[in-house]
Amino acid sequence: MTSRKVQKDLMTFIMYIFGFLLLWEWLRPLEQLTDTSNIGVFLLFIFISLLLSFIGTPILISGCVKWVFTIVALHFLYIDEAFFQFKWVSIFITDFIESFQIIIARDWSNLSNLFRSFLFFILLWLMTYLIQYWLINRKQLFIFFFMTLVYITVLDTFTPYEAGWAIVRTVVSGFAVLGMLTFFRLLDKEGIKKEKNLSRKWMVPLVTMIVVSVGFGLAAPKAEPIWPDPVPYLTSYGKEGGDGKGVQKIGYGLDDSSLGGPFIGDNQVVFTVEAESRHYWKVETKDVYTGKGWITSGSREERSPFGSEDQVPITSFFNRSGVETTKESSTVYSLNNHSHIVYPLGIKKINAAPFYSFELEITTEKILSLEGDSPIAINQYTLDYDIPRYSVTALNEASSEKNIVENNELISRYTQLPENLPLRIKELAEEITDGKDSWFEKARELERYFSRSGYSYDQKDVAVPGEDEDYVDQFLFDTKRGYCDNFSTSMVVLARSIGIPARWVKGYTEGEYKGIGESGSRMFEITNNNAHSWVEVFFPGIGWVSFEPTQGFSNSVQFNFDTASQSHDQPSAMKPEELEKDKPELKEDNEKQAASSEGSFSKLFNPIKSFFKAYWKLFVLVILAGAVLALIIYRIRGRWLPYYLTWRFKWTKKDENFQKAYLLLLRELDRYGLHRKDGQTLRDYADYVDRFFSSREMGRLTARYEQLIYRGNLQKGSWEETKELWENLIKKTIA
């Protein structure tokens, strides 16, 4: 088939301009909604690509120009070296190799900005090709015009992007292009030669119609919407009673101010560790309960810097007679881009490369990792820490009047509660701890309460408190269903209501036991499903002690029930030897149970706006690139499918493949446009095909096929004899 002559008249140039404007509308929101900058570079690439298409540049030269522009642009954006010194080549190669490895590992969030920009250039290359194909070859642009309108209206609805004028620009550009394409299609259909006067007669009414329509639309009074705003409904879909939030994805997140609602699991590995024993991994603590969730009392910017050679400025407990410690170490292998350290209770030192430094958030005890002044995720580091074993005698004596007075400021901070906290929460706490004297005994009773009072662990049917409801009150008295956030927050609030200082801790459970590592330590794998929250209670003179109220979970706290502690009233159902926890890593059954249970600390996002703001760029790129690629492959199947079929049957010598090859040929001829009429015999259809191609090949193939159909067999070697005829006809269907 002869190639279509490239049109270079004024109307075609105007169509390309409007096509460029439509593509521009896709890029305009990027600077406002994402961290993308230098949009002008990408616009210049689009302009050059469309210009090369308009002037009819051969595909080889056009491709070389686009590749050179892409490389120069990436160098301009990301490389400081001089271009003609070519030192940047090794940087490019290294970055691309690492990025391909990241793609294979499906760790999309760690792709470099350079490689993401490269993929964006490839996407724009495909889009400009599609614009040219739709404008010149198909003379149809409605689908792209409609997709552009949907795109900007969705962004206008669910993001801060204001798309009022973008919609006007898109409508003007779209109507102008559609009008000109309709003109060109009529000329082709009627066989009319295009003349200047004829173009003017079409364009003047078209421009007039667009100007009048747009002007009237802008000037006319706007009525109030007939339907209510759908956004609140969409953002509340899946909420409990319409006042909560939708289904979330489990994992570590920063915002804990609004707890509740269901979540879905995620088994993506966050980090692995080599550890001597298993224990929980902390990320941060929070101290202010609002009635809906947790916030911090101080600024996160108040930090204490330290290095790899320094002691971590965290005092988890005091090494006095009440606490026996065992020194241990663990090596953490991080697999995500979180610029913070996970650590156990009792952390002493972080061993990492000397160019890394750390900062401790004073309020939350979150440890941030830095390289210079920039946050960075450290792939591997070793932690030195002390494993505590608490004396029950000392814990029972810690809540004496003298100790409380000495720690009054800290106790005041960690007994904070909202003024409107329902009174029945305190009454319940007093009822649970009735008859217990020490803080330790009371904390143990609060911890046990949830396992014996009809509370259920649930990730799906989880309520969200209404505007006038308290999160803990709803869980304790109404729903009694929830996951770790419900259980841990409730225990903290119950403890605080009776004057026991407690705080909310978030991080990860021990993870899944994976066997013995090369160093002889036990290997554990921690995924997003292991995200968790629990409770720490402060005992004056002792320090912080972890408690685990969540159904189905148990942490690795060890207690020493010495002789003196026997005088305290222990529950008859719980003997000291049952309460004392041995080294958990020696109990493989417990490991399996803990590994199978899902952590349930949920990552909380602001429902839809935050999602689009944080992830929409990657989402749009992946979906759009996949859709465009699939569309292109389908649209140009006439160019590659015949080659594939030829290759598929080229080397086979089996005669039984003749029937399959013949039927595929019929399908390709139909796709090419040589349709077989209803009731038309194969022989008549073969004559029609041979007349069209001025050949006798289809008739000879059909004769062999009829021999197979009517006689049920073929002469030996029939496929070898007819394969060349079949290949010739297949190649003629190449579009």
C-alpha positions in Angstrom: 0.0 0.0 0.0 1.2 3.5 -0.7 1.8 5.8 2.2 -0.5 8.7 2.8 0.9 12.0 1.6 1.7 14.4 4.4 -0.7 17.4 4.5 1.1 20.8 5.1 -1.6 23.3 4.5 -2.7 26.0 7.0 -5.8 24.1 8.3 -3.6 21.0 9.0 -1.1 23.2 10.9 -4.0 24.7 12.9 -5.2 21.2 13.8 -1.7 20.4 15.1 -1.7 23.6 17.2 -5.0 22.6 18.8 -3.7 19.1 19.4 -0.7 20.6 21.1 -3.0 22.7 23.3 -5.1 19.6 24.3 -1.9 17.8 25.3 -0.8 20.9 27.3 -4.0 20.6 29.4 -2.7 17.2 30.6 0.6 18.8 31.9 -0.8 22.0 33.4 -1.9 20.4 36.7 1.4 18.7 37.3 3.2 21.7 38.8 0.4 22.4 41.2 -0.5 18.9 42.3 2.9 17.2 42.2 6.6 18.1 42.7 7.1 18.1 38.9 9.0 21.2 37.7 10.5 22.4 34.4 7.2 21.7 32.6 8.5 23.9 29.8 11.1 21.2 28.8 8.3 18.6 28.3 6.1 21.1 26.4 9.1 21.8 24.1 9.4 18.1 23.5 5.7 17.9 22.5 6.0 20.9 20.2 9.1 19.5 18.4 7.5 16.1 18.1 4.3 17.5 16.5 6.4 19.8 14.3 8.4 16.9 12.9 5.2 15.1 12.2 3.7 18.1 10.4 6.6 18.6 8.1 6.8 14.9 7.3 10.2 14.2 8.7 11.3 10.5 8.0 10.7 8.3 11.0 14.4 7.5 11.4 15.5 11.1 11.5 12.5 12.1 13.7 13.3 9.3 16.1 17.0 10.4 16.3 15.9 14.0 17.0 13.6 12.9 19.8 16.2 10.7 21.4 18.8 13.4 21.3 16.4 15.9 22.8 15.5 13.5 25.6 19.1 12.8 26.5 20.0 16.5 26.5 16.9 17.4 28.5 17.7 14.7 31.2 21.3 16.0 31.3 20.1 19.5 31.7 17.6 18.5 34.5 19.8 16.1 36.6 23.5 16.2 35.7 25.9 18.9 36.7 28.8 17.6 34.5 29.6 19.3 31.2 27.7 17.6 28.4 30.6 17.1 26.0 32.9 15.6 28.7 30.6 12.5 28.6 31.1 11.7 32.2 27.4 11.7 32.5 27.1 8.5 30.4 28.3 6.3 33.2 25.8 8.1 35.5 23.0 7.4 33.1 23.9 3.7 32.6 24.2 3.1 36.4 20.9 4.8 37.1 19.1 2.9 34.4 20.5 -0.4 35.5 19.4 0.2 39.1 16.0 1.4 38.0 15.4 -1.7 36.0 16.3 -3.8 39.0 13.8 -1.7 41.1 11.1 -2.3 38.5 11.8 -6.1 38.6 11.5 -5.9 42.4 8.2 -3.9 41.9 9.5 -1.3 44.3 8.1 1.6 42.3 8.4 4.2 44.9 12.2 4.0 44.8 12.6 4.8 41.1 15.0 7.7 40.6 13.7 11.1 39.4 15.9 10.8 36.3 14.4 7.5 35.3 10.9 8.7 36.0 11.5 11.7 33.7 12.8 9.3 31.0 9.6 7.3 31.3 7.6 10.5 31.1 9.4 11.5 27.9 8.5 8.1 26.4 4.9 8.5 27.4 4.8 12.0 25.7 6.4 10.4 22.6 3.6 7.9 22.4 1.0 10.6 23.0 2.3 12.8 20.2 2.3 9.8 17.8 -1.3 9.2 18.8 -2.3 12.8 18.2 -0.7 12.6 14.7 -2.5 9.2 14.0 -5.9 10.5 15.2 -5.6 13.8 13.3 -4.1 12.7 10.0 -4.8 9.0 9.5 -8.2 8.5 11.2 -9.4 12.1 11.3 -11.1 11.3 14.6 -10.2 12.9 17.9 -13.4 12.7 19.9 -12.1 10.0 22.3 -9.0 12.0 23.3 -11.1 15.2 23.6 -13.5 13.4 25.9 -10.7 11.9 28.0 -9.2 15.3 28.4 -12.5 16.8 29.7 -12.9 13.9 32.1 -9.3 14.2 33.3 -9.5 17.9 34.1 -13.0 17.7 35.6 -12.0 14.9 37.9 -9.0 16.9 39.1 -11.2 20.0 39.6 -13.6 17.9 41.7 -11.2 15.9 43.9 -8.0 18.1 44.1 -7.2 21.7 44.7 -6.7 22.3 41.0 -9.1 24.9 39.6 -10.1 23.8 36.1 -12.6 26.5 35.2 -10.6 28.1 32.4 -9.0 24.7 31.5 -12.5 23.4 30.6 -13.1 26.5 28.5 -9.8 26.1 26.7 -10.4 22.4 26.1 -13.9 22.9 24.8 -12.7 25.6 22.3 -9.7 23.4 21.1 -11.8 20.3 21.0 -14.7 21.8 19.0 -12.3 23.5 16.6 -10.4 20.3 15.9 -13.6 18.2 15.6 -15.1 20.7 13.2 -12.0 20.7 10.9 -11.8 16.9 11.0 -15.5 16.7 10.0 -14.7 19.0 7.0 -11.8 16.7 5.9 -13.9 13.6 6.2 -16.6 15.1 4.1 -14.1 16.0 1.4 -12.7 12.4 1.3 -16.2 10.8 1.3 -17.5 13.0 -1.5 -14.3 13.1 -3.5 -14.3 16.9 -3.5 -11.1 18.8 -4.2 -10.1 21.1 -1.3 -10.2 24.7 -2.3 -9.4 27.9 -0.4 -12.8 29.4 -0.8 -14.4 26.1 0.3 -12.3 26.0 3.5 -13.2 29.6 4.3 -16.9 28.8 3.9 -16.6 26.0 6.4 -14.2 27.8 8.9 -16.2 31.0 9.3 -19.4 29.4 10.6 -17.3 27.0 12.7 -15.4 29.9 14.4 -18.6 31.9 14.8 -20.4 29.0 16.4 -17.5 28.4 18.9 -17.2 32.0 19.8 -20.9 32.6 20.3 -21.3 29.3 22.3 -18.4 30.0 24.6 -19.3 33.7 25.0 -22.9 32.8 25.9 -21.8 30.1 28.3 -19.5 32.5 30.1 -22.0 35.4 30.2 -25.2 33.5 31.0 -26.3 33.3 34.7 -25.4 30.1 36.4 -28.1 28.1 38.1 -27.5 26.3 41.3 -26.7 22.6 40.9 -29.8 20.3 40.7 -27.9 17.4 42.3 -26.1 17.5 45.6 -22.3 17.5 45.5 -21.2 13.9 44.9 -17.8 14.3 46.6 -19.0 13.9 50.2 -20.8 10.7 49.2 -17.8 9.3 47.3 -15.4 10.1 50.1 -17.7 8.6 52.7 -18.4 5.4 50.7 -17.8 2.4 52.9 -17.9 4.5 56.1 -19.8 3.5 59.2 -22.9 5.6 59.4 -21.5 8.0 56.9 -19.3 9.7 59.4 -16.1 7.8 59.2 -13.6 7.1 56.5 -13.3 4.6 53.8 -11.4 1.4 53.6 -7.7 2.0 54.2 -4.5 0.1 53.4 -2.6 -1.2 56.4 1.0 0.2 57.0 2.9 2.9 58.8 1.5 6.4 58.4 1.9 9.8 60.1 -1.7 10.9 60.7 -3.4 9.3 63.7 -5.8 12.1 64.5 -8.8 10.2 63.2 -8.8 6.5 64.1 -11.3 3.9 63.1 -12.7 2.3 59.9 -11.8 -1.0 58.1 -8.6 -1.6 56.3 -7.2 -4.1 53.8 -4.0 -6.1 54.2 -0.7 -5.6 52.4 2.0 -8.2 52.6 4.7 -6.0 51.0 8.0 -6.6 53.0 9.1 -3.5 54.8 12.3 -4.8 56.4 14.0 -8.0 57.5 16.1 -8.4 60.6 18.7 -10.7 62.1 18.0 -10.8 65.8 18.9 -12.9 68.8 15.3 -12.8 70.1 12.0 -11.5 68.9 10.4 -8.3 70.0 8.3 -5.4 68.8 9.9 -2.7 66.7 9.0 0.9 67.7 8.8 3.9 65.3 7.2 6.6 67.5 4.9 7.4 70.4 2.1 9.9 70.8 0.8 11.5 74.0 -2.3 13.6 73.4 -5.7 11.8 73.0 -8.3 14.0 71.4 -11.4 11.8 71.6 -11.0 10.8 67.9 -7.3 9.8 67.8 -3.8 10.8 68.7 -1.7 13.9 68.1 1.6 15.2 69.7 1.8 17.8 72.4 5.0 19.4 71.1 6.5 20.3 67.7 8.1 17.6 65.6 10.8 20.1 64.8 12.2 19.9 68.3 15.0 17.4 67.8 18.2 16.1 69.3 21.0 15.3 66.8 23.5 12.4 67.4 25.8 10.2 65.4 26.7 6.6 64.9 29.3 6.7 67.7 26.9 8.4 70.2 24.4 6.8 72.6 20.8 7.2 71.5 19.3 9.9 73.7 16.3 7.8 74.8 15.9 6.5 78.4 13.5 3.5 78.2 14.2 2.3 81.7 16.6 2.8 84.6 19.2 0.1 85.2 18.5 -0.2 88.9 17.6 -3.1 91.1 14.2 -3.3 89.6 15.4 -4.1 86.1 17.8 -6.7 84.9 19.1 -6.3 81.4 20.7 -8.5 78.8 22.7 -6.9 76.0 21.7 -7.9 72.4 22.1 -6.6 68.9 20.1 -6.9 65.7 20.8 -6.0 62.0 18.0 -4.4 60.1 17.8 -4.6 56.3 15.3 -1.9 55.2 13.4 -2.5 51.9 11.4 0.8 51.7 12.2 4.5 51.5 11.2 5.5 55.0 13.8 7.8 56.5 13.4 6.6 60.0 14.8 3.9 62.2 12.9 1.0 63.7 14.2 0.0 67.1 13.3 -2.1 70.2 12.6 -0.9 73.7 16.0 -0.3 75.4 17.8 1.1 72.3 21.4 2.2 73.1 23.3 2.6 69.9 22.8 2.7 66.1 25.8 1.4 64.0 25.7 2.6 60.4 28.1 4.1 57.8 29.9 7.2 59.2 28.4 9.6 56.7 24.9 9.0 58.2 23.6 11.0 61.2 20.5 10.9 63.2 17.9 13.2 64.9 15.6 12.2 67.7 12.1 13.9 67.7 11.9 14.8 71.4 8.1 14.6 71.6 7.5 11.3 69.7 10.9 9.5 70.2 11.0 8.9 66.5 14.6 8.6 65.1 15.2 10.2 61.7 18.1 9.2 59.5 20.0 11.8 57.6 22.8 12.2 55.0 24.1 15.7 55.4 20.9 17.7 56.0 18.7 15.5 53.8 16.5 12.7 55.1 17.5 9.4 53.7 16.5 5.7 54.0 19.4 3.6 55.3 19.4 0.1 53.7 21.3 -1.6 56.5 22.1 -0.8 60.1 22.9 -2.6 63.4 21.2 -1.8 66.7 22.7 -2.4 70.2 20.1 -2.5 72.9 19.2 -3.9 76.4 16.5 -6.5 76.9 14.8 -5.8 80.2 13.6 -8.3 82.8 11.4 -6.4 85.3 11.1 -7.2 89.0 7.5 -7.5 90.0 8.3 -6.4 93.5 9.9 -3.2 92.2 6.9 -2.6 89.8 4.5 -2.9 92.7 6.4 -0.5 94.8 6.9 2.0 92.0 3.6 3.7 92.5 4.3 4.9 96.0 3.4 8.4 97.0 7.0 9.5 97.1 7.8 8.3 93.6 4.6 9.9 92.2 5.6 13.3 93.6 9.1 13.1 92.2 7.8 12.4 88.7 4.8 14.7 88.8 5.6 16.6 85.6 5.9 13.4 83.5 2.9 11.8 85.1 0.8 14.9 84.3 1.8 14.8 80.7 0.9 11.1 80.2 -2.4 11.3 82.1 -3.9 13.9 79.8 -7.4 13.3 78.7 -10.0 15.4 76.8 -12.4 17.4 79.1 -15.5 15.9 77.5 -14.4 12.3 78.0 -17.5 10.3 79.0 -17.6 9.6 82.7 -18.5 5.9 82.3 -14.9 5.2 80.9 -13.4 6.1 84.3 -16.1 4.2 86.1 -15.3 1.1 84.0 -11.6 1.5 84.8 -12.3 1.7 88.5 -14.6 -1.4 88.3 -11.9 -3.4 86.4 -9.2 -2.5 88.9 -11.3 -2.7 92.0 -9.3 -4.4 94.9 -5.9 -3.8 93.3 -3.5 -1.5 95.0 -0.4 -0.9 92.8 -0.2 0.5 89.3 1.3 -2.7 88.0 -1.6 -4.8 89.3 -4.1 -2.4 87.8 -2.3 -2.3 84.5 -2.3 -6.1 84.3 -6.0 -6.1 85.0 -6.7 -3.6 82.3 -4.6 -5.6 79.9 -6.5 -8.8 80.7 -9.9 -7.2 80.6 -10.3 -7.3 76.8 -9.7 -11.0 76.5 -12.4 -12.0 79.0 -15.1 -9.5 78.3 -16.5 -10.3 74.9 -14.3 -8.1 72.7 -13.5 -9.3 69.2 -10.6 -8.6 66.9 -11.9 -7.5 63.5 -10.4 -5.6 60.5 -13.5 -5.2 58.4 -16.6 -4.4 60.4 -15.0 -1.6 62.4 -17.0 1.5 63.3 -15.9 5.1 63.1 -17.2 7.5 65.8 -19.6 10.1 64.8 -19.1 13.8 65.4 -20.4 13.7 69.0 -19.0 10.2 69.8 -15.7 9.4 71.6 -13.5 6.8 69.8 -12.8 4.8 73.0 -16.3 5.1 74.4 -17.8 3.7 71.2 -15.5 0.7 71.3 -15.7 -0.1 75.0 -19.5 0.1 75.3 -21.1 -0.1 71.8 -19.2 -2.0 69.2 -16.7 -4.1 71.1 -15.1 -4.9 67.7 -11.9 -3.5 66.3 -8.2 -4.0 65.8 -5.0 -2.9 67.6 -5.7 0.8 67.5 -9.0 0.2 69.3 -7.6 -2.0 72.0 -4.3 0.0 72.6 -6.0 3.4 72.7 -8.7 2.1 75.0 -6.2 0.7 77.5 -4.2 3.9 77.5 -7.4 6.0 78.2 -8.6 3.6 80.8 -5.2 3.7 82.6 -5.0 7.5 82.4 -8.5 7.9 83.7 -7.4 6.4 87.0 -4.1 8.3 87.2 -1.7 5.8 85.6 0.7 7.4 83.1 0.6 5.6 79.8 1.3 6.4 76.1 0.4 5.0 72.7 3.1 3.3 70.7 3.1 2.5 67.0 5.5 0.4 65.0 5.6 -3.3 64.0 5.3 -6.7 65.6 8.0 -9.3 65.5 7.2 -10.5 62.0 7.5 -14.0 60.5 10.3 -16.3 61.6 12.4 -17.3 58.5 15.0 -19.6 60.0 18.7 -19.1 61.0 20.7 -16.6 59.1 24.4 -16.8 58.0 25.5 -15.1 61.3 23.7 -17.7 63.4 21.0 -15.2 64.4 17.3 -15.7 63.7 15.9 -14.1 60.6 12.5 -12.3 60.7 10.5 -10.8 57.9 8.3 -7.8 58.7 5.6 -6.7 56.2 3.0 -3.9 56.2 0.6 -6.5 57.7 2.8 -6.4 60.9 2.1 -2.7 61.4 0.8 -2.5 65.0 0.1 -0.3 68.0 0.4 -1.1 71.7 0.8 0.4 75.2 3.6 1.6 77.4 3.0 2.4 81.0 5.5 4.5 83.1 6.6 3.2 86.5 8.6 5.8 88.5 12.1 4.6 89.2 11.7 1.7 86.7 10.9 3.3 83.3 8.5 2.3 80.5 6.9 -1.2 80.4 5.1 -2.6 77.3 1.6 -4.0 77.6 -0.4 -5.8 74.8 -4.2 -5.6 75.2 -5.0 -6.6 71.6 -6.8 -9.9 71.2 -4.5 -12.6 69.6 -1.2 -10.7 70.2 1.5 -11.1 72.9 4.7 -9.1 73.3 8.0 -10.3 74.7 8.1 -8.5 78.1 9.8 -10.6 80.8 8.9 -10.4 84.5 10.8 -11.7 87.5 8.3 -12.9 90.1 10.7 -12.9 93.1 9.7 -14.1 96.5 8.6 -10.7 97.8 6.1 -10.4 95.0 4.2 -13.4 96.3 2.7 -11.2 99.0 0.8 -9.4 96.4 -2.5 -10.7 95.4 -2.1 -12.6 92.1 -5.3 -13.7 90.3 -6.0 -17.4 91.0 -6.4 -18.2 87.4 -2.9 -16.8 86.5 0.1 -18.3 88.3 3.4 -16.4 88.2 5.1 -19.1 86.1 2.3 -18.7 83.5 2.6 -15.0 83.4 6.4 -15.0 83.1 7.4 -15.1 79.5 10.4 -17.2 78.5 12.6 -16.4 75.5 9.9 -16.3 72.8 12.3 -17.3 70.1 12.6 -20.7 71.7 8.9 -21.3 71.2 8.4 -22.1 67.5 4.6 -22.5 68.0 4.3 -19.0 69.3 6.4 -17.8 66.3 3.9 -19.3 63.9 1.0 -17.8 65.8 2.5 -14.4 65.9 3.6 -14.6 62.2 0.1 -15.5 61.1 -1.6 -12.7 63.0 -1.8 -9.4 61.1 -0.6 -6.2 62.5 -3.4 -3.7 62.5 -2.1 -0.3 62.7 -3.6 1.5 59.8 -2.1 4.1 57.5 -4.5 7.0 57.6 -4.8 9.3 54.7 -7.2 12.0 54.0 -9.5 10.0 51.8 -9.3 11.1 48.1 -7.6 14.5 48.0 -4.5 13.2 49.7 -4.4 10.1 47.6 -4.4 12.1 44.3 -1.9 14.6 45.7 0.6 11.9 46.8 0.1 9.2 44.2 -1.8 10.5 41.2 1.2 11.2 39.0 2.4 7.6 39.2 -1.1 6.3 38.9 -1.9 8.3 35.8 1.4 7.5 34.2 1.1 3.8 34.7 -2.5 3.5 33.7 -2.3 5.9 30.7 1.0 4.4 29.5 -0.5 0.9 29.6 -3.7 2.0 27.9 -1.8 4.0 25.2 0.6 1.1 24.6 -2.2 -1.4 24.3 -4.1 0.9 22.0 -1.1 1.5 19.8 -0.3 -2.2 19.6 -3.9 -3.0 18.6 -4.2 -0.1 16.1 -1.0 -1.1 14.3 -1.7 -4.8 14.4 -1.8 -4.7 10.6 1.9 -3.9 10.6 3.1 -6.6 13.0 0.5 -9.4 13.1 1.3 -10.7 9.6 5.0 -10.9 10.5 4.1 -12.8 13.6 1.9 -15.3 11.8 4.6 -15.8 9.1 7.2 -16.4 11.9 4.8 -18.7 13.7 4.4 -21.1 10.7 7.7 -20.5 9.0 9.6 -23.4 10.4 6.9 -26.0 10.8 6.6 -28.9 8.4 3.5 -30.6 9.7 0.7 -30.9 7.1 -1.9 -30.7 9.9 -0.9 -27.0 10.4 -2.3 -26.2 6.9 -5.9 -25.9 8.1 -5.1 -23.6 11.0 -2.9 -21.4 8.8 -5.7 -21.2 6.1 -8.3 -20.1 8.7 -5.9 -17.4 10.1 -5.4 -16.2 6.5 -9.2 -15.8 6.1 -9.3 -13.8 9.3 -6.4 -11.5 8.2 -8.0 -10.9 4.8 -11.2 -9.9 6.5 -9.3 -7.5 8.8 -7.6 -6.1 5.8 -11.0 -5.2 4.3 -11.6 -8.1 1.9 -14.8 -9.3 3.6 -16.5 -12.6 2.6 -20.2 -12.1 1.8 -22.9 -14.1 3.4 -23.5 -17.3 1.3 -20.3 -16.8 -0.7 -18.4 -20.0 -1.4 -14.8 -20.3 -0.6 -13.9 -20.7 -4.3 -15.9 -17.5 -5.2 -14.2 -15.7 -2.4 -10.8 -16.9 -3.5 -11.5 -15.6 -7.1 -12.4 -12.2 -5.5 -9.1 -12.1 -3.5 -7.0 -13.1 -6.5 -8.6 -10.4 -8.6 -7.9 -7.8 -6.0 -4.2 -8.8 -5.7 -3.8 -9.8 -9.4 -2.6 -13.3 -8.4 -3.6 -16.9 -8.4 -2.3 -17.8 -4.9 -5.6 -17.8 -3.0 -7.3 -20.1 -5.6 -4.5 -22.6 -5.3 -4.6 -22.5 -1.5 -8.4 -22.9 -1.5 -8.2 -25.9 -3.8 -5.9 -27.7 -1.3 -8.2 -26.6 1.6 -11.3 -28.1 -0.2 -9.3 -31.3 -0.7 -8.8 -31.5 3.0 -12.5 -30.7 3.8 -14.1 -33.0 1.3 -11.6 -35.9 1.4 -10.5 -35.6 5.0 -6.8 -35.8 4.2 -4.0 -34.0 2.5 -1.2 -35.3 0.3 2.1 -35.6 2.2 4.1 -32.4 1.8 1.1 -30.2 1.0 2.1 -27.6 3.6 5.7 -27.4 2.3 4.3 -26.9 -1.3 1.8 -24.2 -0.3 3.6 -22.4 2.5 5.2 -19.8 0.2 1.8 -19.0 -1.3 0.4 -18.6 2.2 3.3 -16.3 3.2 2.9 -14.1 0.2 -0.8 -13.6 0.9 -0.2 -12.9 4.6 2.4 -10.3 3.7 0.0 -8.5 1.4 -2.3 -7.8 4.3 0.4 -5.6 6.0 -1.3 -2.2 6.5 
